[in-house]
Amino acid sequence: MLDKLVGLAMLIVATTVFLYYTTWTLLMPFVDSDHPLHAYFPPRVWAIRIPVILILIGSAIVGSFLGVVMIRSNRKKAAKARAADKGKKKA
């Protein structure tokens, strides 16, 4: 049951962020600049900066994770190869 609640919360947050960003980038350019609705949105330059920053951070995290996994995998393979070489030398 908890997983369904978490999933519902994530869906609501994602929908809210999507609607806010869509309104900000697609609808606000057509609203007069002196309209009070502009007070709820940051400057338009951030409509590009925020996704670029998030993509760069996400790529760095994924790349770091893959690097760590590859390094650990190579260490395990090297340890198995060393153990196999020691086993052959004794026999």
PDB file of N, CA, C and O in Angstrom:
ATOM      1  N   MET A   1       0.814  -1.196   0.000  1.00  0.00           N
ATOM      2  CA  MET A   1       0.000   0.000   0.000  1.00  0.00           C
ATOM      3  C   MET A   1       0.859   1.262   0.000  1.00  0.00           C
ATOM      4  O   MET A   1       0.532   2.256  -0.648  1.00  0.00           O
ATOM      5  N   LEU A   2       1.968   1.197   0.743  1.00  0.00           N
ATOM      6  CA  LEU A   2       2.847   2.358   0.820  1.00  0.00           C
ATOM      7  C   LEU A   2       3.454   2.685  -0.540  1.00  0.00           C
ATOM      8  O   LEU A   2       3.634   3.852  -0.886  1.00  0.00           O
ATOM      9  N   ASP A   3       3.771   1.630  -1.315  1.00  0.00           N
ATOM     10  CA  ASP A   3       4.354   1.877  -2.630  1.00  0.00           C
ATOM     11  C   ASP A   3       3.376   2.591  -3.561  1.00  0.00           C
ATOM     12  O   ASP A   3       3.789   3.392  -4.400  1.00  0.00           O
ATOM     13  N   LYS A   4       2.082   2.304  -3.415  1.00  0.00           N
ATOM     14  CA  LYS A   4       1.077   2.990  -4.231  1.00  0.00           C
ATOM     15  C   LYS A   4       0.959   4.456  -3.839  1.00  0.00           C
ATOM     16  O   LYS A   4       0.778   5.320  -4.698  1.00  0.00           O
ATOM     17  N   LEU A   5       1.061   4.738  -2.543  1.00  0.00           N
ATOM     18  CA  LEU A   5       1.013   6.125  -2.083  1.00  0.00           C
ATOM     19  C   LEU A   5       2.232   6.909  -2.560  1.00  0.00           C
ATOM     20  O   LEU A   5       2.116   8.061  -2.977  1.00  0.00           O
ATOM     21  N   VAL A   6       3.386   6.282  -2.495  1.00  0.00           N
ATOM     22  CA  VAL A   6       4.601   6.929  -2.972  1.00  0.00           C
ATOM     23  C   VAL A   6       4.507   7.171  -4.478  1.00  0.00           C
ATOM     24  O   VAL A   6       4.883   8.238  -4.965  1.00  0.00           O
ATOM     25  N   GLY A   7       4.010   6.186  -5.207  1.00  0.00           N
ATOM     26  CA  GLY A   7       3.832   6.348  -6.647  1.00  0.00           C
ATOM     27  C   GLY A   7       2.849   7.455  -6.984  1.00  0.00           C
ATOM     28  O   GLY A   7       3.073   8.229  -7.915  1.00  0.00           O
ATOM     29  N   LEU A   8       1.763   7.531  -6.231  1.00  0.00           N
ATOM     30  CA  LEU A   8       0.781   8.594  -6.444  1.00  0.00           C
ATOM     31  C   LEU A   8       1.387   9.966  -6.144  1.00  0.00           C
ATOM     32  O   LEU A   8       1.159  10.927  -6.879  1.00  0.00           O
ATOM     33  N   ALA A   9       2.155  10.049  -5.064  1.00  0.00           N
ATOM     34  CA  ALA A   9       2.809  11.316  -4.724  1.00  0.00           C
ATOM     35  C   ALA A   9       3.796  11.734  -5.817  1.00  0.00           C
ATOM     36  O   ALA A   9       3.860  12.906  -6.190  1.00  0.00           O
ATOM     37  N   MET A  10       4.553  10.777  -6.319  1.00  0.00           N
ATOM     38  CA  MET A  10       5.503  11.086  -7.390  1.00  0.00           C
ATOM     39  C   MET A  10       4.780  11.532  -8.657  1.00  0.00           C
ATOM     40  O   MET A  10       5.239  12.439  -9.350  1.00  0.00           O
ATOM     41  N   LEU A  11       3.656  10.899  -8.956  1.00  0.00           N
ATOM     42  CA  LEU A  11       2.862  11.283 -10.124  1.00  0.00           C
ATOM     43  C   LEU A  11       2.305  12.692  -9.977  1.00  0.00           C
ATOM     44  O   LEU A  11       2.317  13.471 -10.931  1.00  0.00           O
ATOM     45  N   ILE A  12       1.825  13.016  -8.802  1.00  0.00           N
ATOM     46  CA  ILE A  12       1.285  14.361  -8.560  1.00  0.00           C
ATOM     47  C   ILE A  12       2.391  15.412  -8.676  1.00  0.00           C
ATOM     48  O   ILE A  12       2.190  16.458  -9.293  1.00  0.00           O
ATOM     49  N   VAL A  13       3.551  15.138  -8.089  1.00  0.00           N
ATOM     50  CA  VAL A  13       4.666  16.086  -8.177  1.00  0.00           C
ATOM     51  C   VAL A  13       5.104  16.258  -9.628  1.00  0.00           C
ATOM     52  O   VAL A  13       5.313  17.384 -10.078  1.00  0.00           O
ATOM     53  N   ALA A  14       5.245  15.160 -10.363  1.00  0.00           N
ATOM     54  CA  ALA A  14       5.672  15.240 -11.760  1.00  0.00           C
ATOM     55  C   ALA A  14       4.659  16.006 -12.609  1.00  0.00           C
ATOM     56  O   ALA A  14       5.046  16.801 -13.466  1.00  0.00           O
ATOM     57  N   THR A  15       3.385  15.778 -12.381  1.00  0.00           N
ATOM     58  CA  THR A  15       2.347  16.487 -13.128  1.00  0.00           C
ATOM     59  C   THR A  15       2.364  17.979 -12.804  1.00  0.00           C
ATOM     60  O   THR A  15       2.222  18.815 -13.696  1.00  0.00           O
ATOM     61  N   THR A  16       2.537  18.307 -11.534  1.00  0.00           N
ATOM     62  CA  THR A  16       2.590  19.710 -11.130  1.00  0.00           C
ATOM     63  C   THR A  16       3.790  20.423 -11.761  1.00  0.00           C
ATOM     64  O   THR A  16       3.662  21.527 -12.291  1.00  0.00           O
ATOM     65  N   VAL A  17       4.947  19.780 -11.696  1.00  0.00           N
ATOM     66  CA  VAL A  17       6.151  20.382 -12.296  1.00  0.00           C
ATOM     67  C   VAL A  17       5.972  20.544 -13.800  1.00  0.00           C
ATOM     68  O   VAL A  17       6.342  21.575 -14.362  1.00  0.00           O
ATOM     69  N   PHE A  18       5.413  19.544 -14.448  1.00  0.00           N
ATOM     70  CA  PHE A  18       5.188  19.622 -15.892  1.00  0.00           C
ATOM     71  C   PHE A  18       4.248  20.766 -16.253  1.00  0.00           C
ATOM     72  O   PHE A  18       4.532  21.532 -17.174  1.00  0.00           O
ATOM     73  N   LEU A  19       3.134  20.889 -15.538  1.00  0.00           N
ATOM     74  CA  LEU A  19       2.180  21.954 -15.828  1.00  0.00           C
ATOM     75  C   LEU A  19       2.767  23.336 -15.551  1.00  0.00           C
ATOM     76  O   LEU A  19       2.546  24.270 -16.322  1.00  0.00           O
ATOM     77  N   TYR A  20       3.510  23.469 -14.460  1.00  0.00           N
ATOM     78  CA  TYR A  20       4.140  24.750 -14.129  1.00  0.00           C
ATOM     79  C   TYR A  20       5.148  25.145 -15.212  1.00  0.00           C
ATOM     80  O   TYR A  20       5.138  26.275 -15.701  1.00  0.00           O
ATOM     81  N   TYR A  21       6.015  24.200 -15.578  1.00  0.00           N
ATOM     82  CA  TYR A  21       7.043  24.494 -16.587  1.00  0.00           C
ATOM     83  C   TYR A  21       6.409  24.785 -17.947  1.00  0.00           C
ATOM     84  O   TYR A  21       6.852  25.690 -18.654  1.00  0.00           O
ATOM     85  N   THR A  22       5.392  24.038 -18.312  1.00  0.00           N
ATOM     86  CA  THR A  22       4.717  24.272 -19.591  1.00  0.00           C
ATOM     87  C   THR A  22       4.054  25.644 -19.613  1.00  0.00           C
ATOM     88  O   THR A  22       4.140  26.365 -20.606  1.00  0.00           O
ATOM     89  N   THR A  23       3.397  25.998 -18.524  1.00  0.00           N
ATOM     90  CA  THR A  23       2.778  27.320 -18.444  1.00  0.00           C
ATOM     91  C   THR A  23       3.837  28.412 -18.539  1.00  0.00           C
ATOM     92  O   THR A  23       3.658  29.405 -19.244  1.00  0.00           O
ATOM     93  N   TRP A  24       4.924  28.219 -17.831  1.00  0.00           N
ATOM     94  CA  TRP A  24       6.011  29.199 -17.800  1.00  0.00           C
ATOM     95  C   TRP A  24       6.624  29.402 -19.180  1.00  0.00           C
ATOM     96  O   TRP A  24       6.836  30.539 -19.602  1.00  0.00           O
ATOM     97  N   THR A  25       6.912  28.311 -19.886  1.00  0.00           N
ATOM     98  CA  THR A  25       7.637  28.429 -21.151  1.00  0.00           C
ATOM     99  C   THR A  25       6.744  28.659 -22.358  1.00  0.00           C
ATOM    100  O   THR A  25       7.158  29.323 -23.308  1.00  0.00           O
ATOM    101  N   LEU A  26       5.535  28.128 -22.345  1.00  0.00           N
ATOM    102  CA  LEU A  26       4.701  28.218 -23.544  1.00  0.00           C
ATOM    103  C   LEU A  26       3.599  29.273 -23.468  1.00  0.00           C
ATOM    104  O   LEU A  26       3.223  29.843 -24.493  1.00  0.00           O
ATOM    105  N   LEU A  27       3.083  29.538 -22.289  1.00  0.00           N
ATOM    106  CA  LEU A  27       1.966  30.478 -22.188  1.00  0.00           C
ATOM    107  C   LEU A  27       2.369  31.876 -21.720  1.00  0.00           C
ATOM    108  O   LEU A  27       1.787  32.868 -22.159  1.00  0.00           O
ATOM    109  N   MET A  28       3.357  31.958 -20.834  1.00  0.00           N
ATOM    110  CA  MET A  28       3.716  33.258 -20.272  1.00  0.00           C
ATOM    111  C   MET A  28       4.282  34.257 -21.297  1.00  0.00           C
ATOM    112  O   MET A  28       4.110  35.460 -21.101  1.00  0.00           O
ATOM    113  N   PRO A  29       4.938  33.826 -22.362  1.00  0.00           N
ATOM    114  CA  PRO A  29       5.389  34.828 -23.344  1.00  0.00           C
ATOM    115  C   PRO A  29       4.238  35.607 -23.982  1.00  0.00           C
ATOM    116  O   PRO A  29       4.455  36.699 -24.506  1.00  0.00           O
ATOM    117  N   PHE A  30       3.028  35.069 -23.947  1.00  0.00           N
ATOM    118  CA  PHE A  30       1.883  35.736 -24.549  1.00  0.00           C
ATOM    119  C   PHE A  30       1.108  36.607 -23.565  1.00  0.00           C
ATOM    120  O   PHE A  30       0.139  37.266 -23.942  1.00  0.00           O
ATOM    121  N   VAL A  31       1.538  36.609 -22.303  1.00  0.00           N
ATOM    122  CA  VAL A  31       0.887  37.425 -21.282  1.00  0.00           C
ATOM    123  C   VAL A  31       1.663  38.738 -21.162  1.00  0.00           C
ATOM    124  O   VAL A  31       2.893  38.740 -21.221  1.00  0.00           O
ATOM    125  N   ASP A  32       0.950  39.849 -20.994  1.00  0.00           N
ATOM    126  CA  ASP A  32       1.611  41.149 -20.851  1.00  0.00           C
ATOM    127  C   ASP A  32       2.621  41.116 -19.717  1.00  0.00           C
ATOM    128  O   ASP A  32       2.386  40.482 -18.688  1.00  0.00           O
ATOM    129  N   SER A  33       3.741  41.797 -19.901  1.00  0.00           N
ATOM    130  CA  SER A  33       4.821  41.749 -18.912  1.00  0.00           C
ATOM    131  C   SER A  33       4.457  42.454 -17.607  1.00  0.00           C
ATOM    132  O   SER A  33       5.091  42.194 -16.584  1.00  0.00           O
ATOM    133  N   ASP A  34       3.471  43.327 -17.606  1.00  0.00           N
ATOM    134  CA  ASP A  34       3.070  43.990 -16.366  1.00  0.00           C
ATOM    135  C   ASP A  34       1.930  43.256 -15.645  1.00  0.00           C
ATOM    136  O   ASP A  34       1.418  43.741 -14.636  1.00  0.00           O
ATOM    137  N   HIS A  35       1.544  42.112 -16.155  1.00  0.00           N
ATOM    138  CA  HIS A  35       0.483  41.321 -15.531  1.00  0.00           C
ATOM    139  C   HIS A  35       0.991  40.719 -14.219  1.00  0.00           C
ATOM    140  O   HIS A  35       2.141  40.285 -14.157  1.00  0.00           O
ATOM    141  N   PRO A  36       0.167  40.684 -13.172  1.00  0.00           N
ATOM    142  CA  PRO A  36       0.616  40.151 -11.870  1.00  0.00           C
ATOM    143  C   PRO A  36       0.957  38.662 -11.898  1.00  0.00           C
ATOM    144  O   PRO A  36       1.624  38.168 -10.989  1.00  0.00           O
ATOM    145  N   LEU A  37       0.520  37.958 -12.902  1.00  0.00           N
ATOM    146  CA  LEU A  37       0.826  36.533 -13.004  1.00  0.00           C
ATOM    147  C   LEU A  37       2.327  36.280 -13.170  1.00  0.00           C
ATOM    148  O   LEU A  37       2.817  35.211 -12.808  1.00  0.00           O
ATOM    149  N   HIS A  38       3.052  37.248 -13.710  1.00  0.00           N
ATOM    150  CA  HIS A  38       4.502  37.098 -13.906  1.00  0.00           C
ATOM    151  C   HIS A  38       5.263  37.007 -12.578  1.00  0.00           C
ATOM    152  O   HIS A  38       6.410  36.561 -12.550  1.00  0.00           O
ATOM    153  N   ALA A  39       4.636  37.421 -11.501  1.00  0.00           N
ATOM    154  CA  ALA A  39       5.296  37.365 -10.193  1.00  0.00           C
ATOM    155  C   ALA A  39       5.494  35.925  -9.718  1.00  0.00           C
ATOM    156  O   ALA A  39       6.320  35.682  -8.838  1.00  0.00           O
ATOM    157  N   TYR A  40       4.761  34.974 -10.278  1.00  0.00           N
ATOM    158  CA  TYR A  40       4.845  33.575  -9.848  1.00  0.00           C
ATOM    159  C   TYR A  40       5.885  32.767 -10.627  1.00  0.00           C
ATOM    160  O   TYR A  40       6.074  31.581 -10.355  1.00  0.00           O
ATOM    161  N   PHE A  41       6.549  33.386 -11.579  1.00  0.00           N
ATOM    162  CA  PHE A  41       7.509  32.679 -12.423  1.00  0.00           C
ATOM    163  C   PHE A  41       8.847  33.400 -12.419  1.00  0.00           C
ATOM    164  O   PHE A  41       8.888  34.630 -12.386  1.00  0.00           O
ATOM    165  N   PRO A  42       9.951  32.642 -12.452  1.00  0.00           N
ATOM    166  CA  PRO A  42      11.272  33.267 -12.539  1.00  0.00           C
ATOM    167  C   PRO A  42      11.500  33.835 -13.946  1.00  0.00           C
ATOM    168  O   PRO A  42      10.679  33.623 -14.839  1.00  0.00           O
ATOM    169  N   PRO A  43      12.610  34.557 -14.146  1.00  0.00           N
ATOM    170  CA  PRO A  43      12.895  35.081 -15.480  1.00  0.00           C
ATOM    171  C   PRO A  43      12.993  33.945 -16.511  1.00  0.00           C
ATOM    172  O   PRO A  43      13.346  32.815 -16.173  1.00  0.00           O
ATOM    173  N   ARG A  44      12.681  34.261 -17.751  1.00  0.00           N
ATOM    174  CA  ARG A  44      12.600  33.236 -18.792  1.00  0.00           C
ATOM    175  C   ARG A  44      13.938  32.585 -19.095  1.00  0.00           C
ATOM    176  O   ARG A  44      13.972  31.453 -19.578  1.00  0.00           O
ATOM    177  N   VAL A  45      15.049  33.278 -18.823  1.00  0.00           N
ATOM    178  CA  VAL A  45      16.356  32.691 -19.101  1.00  0.00           C
ATOM    179  C   VAL A  45      16.557  31.399 -18.299  1.00  0.00           C
ATOM    180  O   VAL A  45      17.287  30.505 -18.727  1.00  0.00           O
ATOM    181  N   TRP A  46      15.914  31.310 -17.146  1.00  0.00           N
ATOM    182  CA  TRP A  46      16.021  30.113 -16.319  1.00  0.00           C
ATOM    183  C   TRP A  46      15.247  28.932 -16.889  1.00  0.00           C
ATOM    184  O   TRP A  46      15.446  27.796 -16.458  1.00  0.00           O
ATOM    185  N   ALA A  47      14.374  29.184 -17.845  1.00  0.00           N
ATOM    186  CA  ALA A  47      13.649  28.088 -18.495  1.00  0.00           C
ATOM    187  C   ALA A  47      14.599  27.198 -19.283  1.00  0.00           C
ATOM    188  O   ALA A  47      14.300  26.029 -19.525  1.00  0.00           O
ATOM    189  N   ILE A  48      15.733  27.741 -19.680  1.00  0.00           N
ATOM    190  CA  ILE A  48      16.756  26.957 -20.370  1.00  0.00           C
ATOM    191  C   ILE A  48      17.833  26.504 -19.388  1.00  0.00           C
ATOM    192  O   ILE A  48      18.288  25.362 -19.450  1.00  0.00           O
ATOM    193  N   ARG A  49      18.238  27.381 -18.497  1.00  0.00           N
ATOM    194  CA  ARG A  49      19.326  27.052 -17.567  1.00  0.00           C
ATOM    195  C   ARG A  49      18.993  25.876 -16.649  1.00  0.00           C
ATOM    196  O   ARG A  49      19.832  24.996 -16.449  1.00  0.00           O
ATOM    197  N   ILE A  50      17.800  25.848 -16.097  1.00  0.00           N
ATOM    198  CA  ILE A  50      17.442  24.793 -15.137  1.00  0.00           C
ATOM    199  C   ILE A  50      17.505  23.401 -15.774  1.00  0.00           C
ATOM    200  O   ILE A  50      18.136  22.516 -15.195  1.00  0.00           O
ATOM    201  N   PRO A  51      16.880  23.161 -16.942  1.00  0.00           N
ATOM    202  CA  PRO A  51      17.001  21.828 -17.536  1.00  0.00           C
ATOM    203  C   PRO A  51      18.441  21.464 -17.920  1.00  0.00           C
ATOM    204  O   PRO A  51      18.847  20.310 -17.783  1.00  0.00           O
ATOM    205  N   VAL A  52      19.207  22.444 -18.397  1.00  0.00           N
ATOM    206  CA  VAL A  52      20.600  22.154 -18.761  1.00  0.00           C
ATOM    207  C   VAL A  52      21.396  21.753 -17.525  1.00  0.00           C
ATOM    208  O   VAL A  52      22.164  20.792 -17.564  1.00  0.00           O
ATOM    209  N   ILE A  53      21.216  22.480 -16.437  1.00  0.00           N
ATOM    210  CA  ILE A  53      21.914  22.147 -15.189  1.00  0.00           C
ATOM    211  C   ILE A  53      21.500  20.758 -14.696  1.00  0.00           C
ATOM    212  O   ILE A  53      22.349  19.970 -14.280  1.00  0.00           O
ATOM    213  N   LEU A  54      20.207  20.458 -14.739  1.00  0.00           N
ATOM    214  CA  LEU A  54      19.739  19.139 -14.290  1.00  0.00           C
ATOM    215  C   LEU A  54      20.287  18.010 -15.164  1.00  0.00           C
ATOM    216  O   LEU A  54      20.641  16.946 -14.657  1.00  0.00           O
ATOM    217  N   ILE A  55      20.355  18.242 -16.473  1.00  0.00           N
ATOM    218  CA  ILE A  55      20.903  17.217 -17.380  1.00  0.00           C
ATOM    219  C   ILE A  55      22.380  17.002 -17.109  1.00  0.00           C
ATOM    220  O   ILE A  55      22.845  15.862 -17.097  1.00  0.00           O
ATOM    221  N   LEU A  56      23.131  18.087 -16.890  1.00  0.00           N
ATOM    222  CA  LEU A  56      24.561  17.952 -16.600  1.00  0.00           C
ATOM    223  C   LEU A  56      24.793  17.217 -15.282  1.00  0.00           C
ATOM    224  O   LEU A  56      25.652  16.339 -15.202  1.00  0.00           O
ATOM    225  N   ILE A  57      24.042  17.566 -14.269  1.00  0.00           N
ATOM    226  CA  ILE A  57      24.193  16.886 -12.975  1.00  0.00           C
ATOM    227  C   ILE A  57      23.801  15.413 -13.088  1.00  0.00           C
ATOM    228  O   ILE A  57      24.501  14.541 -12.573  1.00  0.00           O
ATOM    229  N   GLY A  58      22.690  15.139 -13.760  1.00  0.00           N
ATOM    230  CA  GLY A  58      22.259  13.751 -13.947  1.00  0.00           C
ATOM    231  C   GLY A  58      23.269  12.932 -14.731  1.00  0.00           C
ATOM    232  O   GLY A  58      23.536  11.781 -14.384  1.00  0.00           O
ATOM    233  N   SER A  59      23.836  13.512 -15.787  1.00  0.00           N
ATOM    234  CA  SER A  59      24.847  12.812 -16.580  1.00  0.00           C
ATOM    235  C   SER A  59      26.095  12.541 -15.751  1.00  0.00           C
ATOM    236  O   SER A  59      26.701  11.475 -15.866  1.00  0.00           O
ATOM    237  N   ALA A  60      26.479  13.498 -14.920  1.00  0.00           N
ATOM    238  CA  ALA A  60      27.648  13.297 -14.060  1.00  0.00           C
ATOM    239  C   ALA A  60      27.401  12.174 -13.054  1.00  0.00           C
ATOM    240  O   ALA A  60      28.295  11.370 -12.792  1.00  0.00           O
ATOM    241  N   ILE A  61      26.208  12.115 -12.497  1.00  0.00           N
ATOM    242  CA  ILE A  61      25.893  11.058 -11.529  1.00  0.00           C
ATOM    243  C   ILE A  61      25.881   9.693 -12.203  1.00  0.00           C
ATOM    244  O   ILE A  61      26.446   8.735 -11.676  1.00  0.00           O
ATOM    245  N   VAL A  62      25.243   9.597 -13.361  1.00  0.00           N
ATOM    246  CA  VAL A  62      25.193   8.317 -14.079  1.00  0.00           C
ATOM    247  C   VAL A  62      26.595   7.899 -14.519  1.00  0.00           C
ATOM    248  O   VAL A  62      26.969   6.734 -14.389  1.00  0.00           O
ATOM    249  N   GLY A  63      27.364   8.848 -15.036  1.00  0.00           N
ATOM    250  CA  GLY A  63      28.734   8.539 -15.455  1.00  0.00           C
ATOM    251  C   GLY A  63      29.604   8.087 -14.297  1.00  0.00           C
ATOM    252  O   GLY A  63      30.394   7.154 -14.438  1.00  0.00           O
ATOM    253  N   SER A  64      29.464   8.741 -13.155  1.00  0.00           N
ATOM    254  CA  SER A  64      30.230   8.337 -11.968  1.00  0.00           C
ATOM    255  C   SER A  64      29.829   6.938 -11.510  1.00  0.00           C
ATOM    256  O   SER A  64      30.687   6.128 -11.160  1.00  0.00           O
ATOM    257  N   PHE A  65      28.545   6.656 -11.512  1.00  0.00           N
ATOM    258  CA  PHE A  65      28.073   5.329 -11.117  1.00  0.00           C
ATOM    259  C   PHE A  65      28.636   4.256 -12.051  1.00  0.00           C
ATOM    260  O   PHE A  65      29.139   3.227 -11.598  1.00  0.00           O
ATOM    261  N   LEU A  66      28.545   4.509 -13.361  1.00  0.00           N
ATOM    262  CA  LEU A  66      29.078   3.532 -14.317  1.00  0.00           C
ATOM    263  C   LEU A  66      30.582   3.350 -14.152  1.00  0.00           C
ATOM    264  O   LEU A  66      31.085   2.231 -14.256  1.00  0.00           O
ATOM    265  N   GLY A  67      31.295   4.427 -13.899  1.00  0.00           N
ATOM    266  CA  GLY A  67      32.735   4.330 -13.679  1.00  0.00           C
ATOM    267  C   GLY A  67      33.067   3.481 -12.463  1.00  0.00           C
ATOM    268  O   GLY A  67      33.963   2.638 -12.518  1.00  0.00           O
ATOM    269  N   VAL A  68      32.354   3.697 -11.371  1.00  0.00           N
ATOM    270  CA  VAL A  68      32.587   2.916 -10.149  1.00  0.00           C
ATOM    271  C   VAL A  68      32.273   1.445 -10.391  1.00  0.00           C
ATOM    272  O   VAL A  68      33.023   0.575  -9.948  1.00  0.00           O
ATOM    273  N   VAL A  69      31.183   1.156 -11.082  1.00  0.00           N
ATOM    274  CA  VAL A  69      30.819  -0.235 -11.364  1.00  0.00           C
ATOM    275  C   VAL A  69      31.876  -0.893 -12.248  1.00  0.00           C
ATOM    276  O   VAL A  69      32.243  -2.044 -12.011  1.00  0.00           O
ATOM    277  N   MET A  70      32.368  -0.189 -13.252  1.00  0.00           N
ATOM    278  CA  MET A  70      33.387  -0.763 -14.139  1.00  0.00           C
ATOM    279  C   MET A  70      34.694  -1.006 -13.394  1.00  0.00           C
ATOM    280  O   MET A  70      35.349  -2.025 -13.613  1.00  0.00           O
ATOM    281  N   ILE A  71      35.081  -0.087 -12.521  1.00  0.00           N
ATOM    282  CA  ILE A  71      36.320  -0.263 -11.750  1.00  0.00           C
ATOM    283  C   ILE A  71      36.190  -1.465 -10.818  1.00  0.00           C
ATOM    284  O   ILE A  71      37.110  -2.279 -10.735  1.00  0.00           O
ATOM    285  N   ARG A  72      35.076  -1.588 -10.126  1.00  0.00           N
ATOM    286  CA  ARG A  72      34.883  -2.730  -9.221  1.00  0.00           C
ATOM    287  C   ARG A  72      34.842  -4.045  -9.991  1.00  0.00           C
ATOM    288  O   ARG A  72      35.357  -5.057  -9.515  1.00  0.00           O
ATOM    289  N   SER A  73      34.239  -4.038 -11.166  1.00  0.00           N
ATOM    290  CA  SER A  73      34.173  -5.247 -11.983  1.00  0.00           C
ATOM    291  C   SER A  73      35.568  -5.672 -12.426  1.00  0.00           C
ATOM    292  O   SER A  73      35.900  -6.856 -12.395  1.00  0.00           O
ATOM    293  N   ASN A  74      36.383  -4.703 -12.838  1.00  0.00           N
ATOM    294  CA  ASN A  74      37.755  -5.029 -13.250  1.00  0.00           C
ATOM    295  C   ASN A  74      38.581  -5.546 -12.076  1.00  0.00           C
ATOM    296  O   ASN A  74      39.408  -6.441 -12.246  1.00  0.00           O
ATOM    297  N   ARG A  75      38.363  -4.988 -10.890  1.00  0.00           N
ATOM    298  CA  ARG A  75      39.098  -5.476  -9.722  1.00  0.00           C
ATOM    299  C   ARG A  75      38.724  -6.920  -9.409  1.00  0.00           C
ATOM    300  O   ARG A  75      39.591  -7.725  -9.070  1.00  0.00           O
ATOM    301  N   LYS A  76      37.439  -7.253  -9.518  1.00  0.00           N
ATOM    302  CA  LYS A  76      37.014  -8.632  -9.265  1.00  0.00           C
ATOM    303  C   LYS A  76      37.605  -9.589 -10.296  1.00  0.00           C
ATOM    304  O   LYS A  76      38.051 -10.683  -9.948  1.00  0.00           O
ATOM    305  N   LYS A  77      37.609  -9.179 -11.562  1.00  0.00           N
ATOM    306  CA  LYS A  77      38.191 -10.027 -12.606  1.00  0.00           C
ATOM    307  C   LYS A  77      39.683 -10.213 -12.387  1.00  0.00           C
ATOM    308  O   LYS A  77      40.205 -11.312 -12.575  1.00  0.00           O
ATOM    309  N   ALA A  78      40.372  -9.153 -11.994  1.00  0.00           N
ATOM    310  CA  ALA A  78      41.813  -9.259 -11.742  1.00  0.00           C
ATOM    311  C   ALA A  78      42.082 -10.170 -10.551  1.00  0.00           C
ATOM    312  O   ALA A  78      43.030 -10.954 -10.580  1.00  0.00           O
ATOM    313  N   ALA A  79      41.267 -10.081  -9.508  1.00  0.00           N
ATOM    314  CA  ALA A  79      41.450 -10.941  -8.337  1.00  0.00           C
ATOM    315  C   ALA A  79      41.205 -12.404  -8.703  1.00  0.00           C
ATOM    316  O   ALA A  79      41.922 -13.288  -8.233  1.00  0.00           O
ATOM    317  N   LYS A  80      40.200 -12.665  -9.538  1.00  0.00           N
ATOM    318  CA  LYS A  80      39.951 -14.047  -9.970  1.00  0.00           C
ATOM    319  C   LYS A  80      41.096 -14.557 -10.829  1.00  0.00           C
ATOM    320  O   LYS A  80      41.486 -15.719 -10.714  1.00  0.00           O
ATOM    321  N   ALA A  81      41.638 -13.704 -11.685  1.00  0.00           N
ATOM    322  CA  ALA A  81      42.757 -14.120 -12.538  1.00  0.00           C
ATOM    323  C   ALA A  81      43.990 -14.422 -11.689  1.00  0.00           C
ATOM    324  O   ALA A  81      44.702 -15.394 -11.945  1.00  0.00           O
ATOM    325  N   ARG A  82      44.242 -13.582 -10.673  1.00  0.00           N
ATOM    326  CA  ARG A  82      45.387 -13.832  -9.791  1.00  0.00           C
ATOM    327  C   ARG A  82      45.201 -15.133  -9.019  1.00  0.00           C
ATOM    328  O   ARG A  82      46.145 -15.904  -8.849  1.00  0.00           O
ATOM    329  N   ALA A  83      43.976 -15.372  -8.554  1.00  0.00           N
ATOM    330  CA  ALA A  83      43.712 -16.616  -7.812  1.00  0.00           C
ATOM    331  C   ALA A  83      43.873 -17.830  -8.731  1.00  0.00           C
ATOM    332  O   ALA A  83      44.375 -18.869  -8.302  1.00  0.00           O
ATOM    333  N   ALA A  84      43.453 -17.705  -9.978  1.00  0.00           N
ATOM    334  CA  ALA A  84      43.606 -18.808 -10.928  1.00  0.00           C
ATOM    335  C   ALA A  84      45.085 -19.046 -11.233  1.00  0.00           C
ATOM    336  O   ALA A  84      45.513 -20.193 -11.361  1.00  0.00           O
ATOM    337  N   ASP A  85      45.864 -17.973 -11.350  1.00  0.00           N
ATOM    338  CA  ASP A  85      47.308 -18.128 -11.601  1.00  0.00           C
ATOM    339  C   ASP A  85      48.007 -18.782 -10.420  1.00  0.00           C
ATOM    340  O   ASP A  85      48.892 -19.614 -10.616  1.00  0.00           O
ATOM    341  N   LYS A  86      47.635 -18.430  -9.216  1.00  0.00           N
ATOM    342  CA  LYS A  86      48.230 -19.055  -8.034  1.00  0.00           C
ATOM    343  C   LYS A  86      47.868 -20.521  -7.963  1.00  0.00           C
ATOM    344  O   LYS A  86      48.682 -21.348  -7.552  1.00  0.00           O
ATOM    345  N   GLY A  87      46.630 -20.854  -8.370  1.00  0.00           N
ATOM    346  CA  GLY A  87      46.190 -22.239  -8.349  1.00  0.00           C
ATOM    347  C   GLY A  87      46.969 -23.065  -9.378  1.00  0.00           C
ATOM    348  O   GLY A  87      47.276 -24.228  -9.118  1.00  0.00           O
ATOM    349  N   LYS A  88      47.287 -22.498 -10.520  1.00  0.00           N
ATOM    350  CA  LYS A  88      48.033 -23.201 -11.565  1.00  0.00           C
ATOM    351  C   LYS A  88      49.487 -23.392 -11.155  1.00  0.00           C
ATOM    352  O   LYS A  88      50.084 -24.426 -11.454  1.00  0.00           O
ATOM    353  N   LYS A  89      50.061 -22.406 -10.473  1.00  0.00           N
ATOM    354  CA  LYS A  89      51.471 -22.494 -10.058  1.00  0.00           C
ATOM    355  C   LYS A  89      51.676 -23.568  -8.997  1.00  0.00           C
ATOM    356  O   LYS A  89      52.715 -24.228  -8.980  1.00  0.00           O
ATOM    357  N   LYS A  90      50.699 -23.750  -8.112  1.00  0.00           N
ATOM    358  CA  LYS A  90      50.808 -24.748  -7.054  1.00  0.00           C
ATOM    359  C   LYS A  90      50.664 -26.152  -7.601  1.00  0.00           C
ATOM    360  O   LYS A  90      51.245 -27.098  -7.069  1.00  0.00           O
ATOM    361  N   ALA A  91      49.896 -26.286  -8.656  1.00  0.00           N
ATOM    362  CA  ALA A  91      49.615 -27.627  -9.188  1.00  0.00           C
ATOM    363  C   ALA A  91      50.683 -28.107 -10.090  1.00  0.00           C
ATOM    364  O   ALA A  91      50.595 -29.215 -10.617  1.00  0.00           O
TER     365      ALA A  91
END
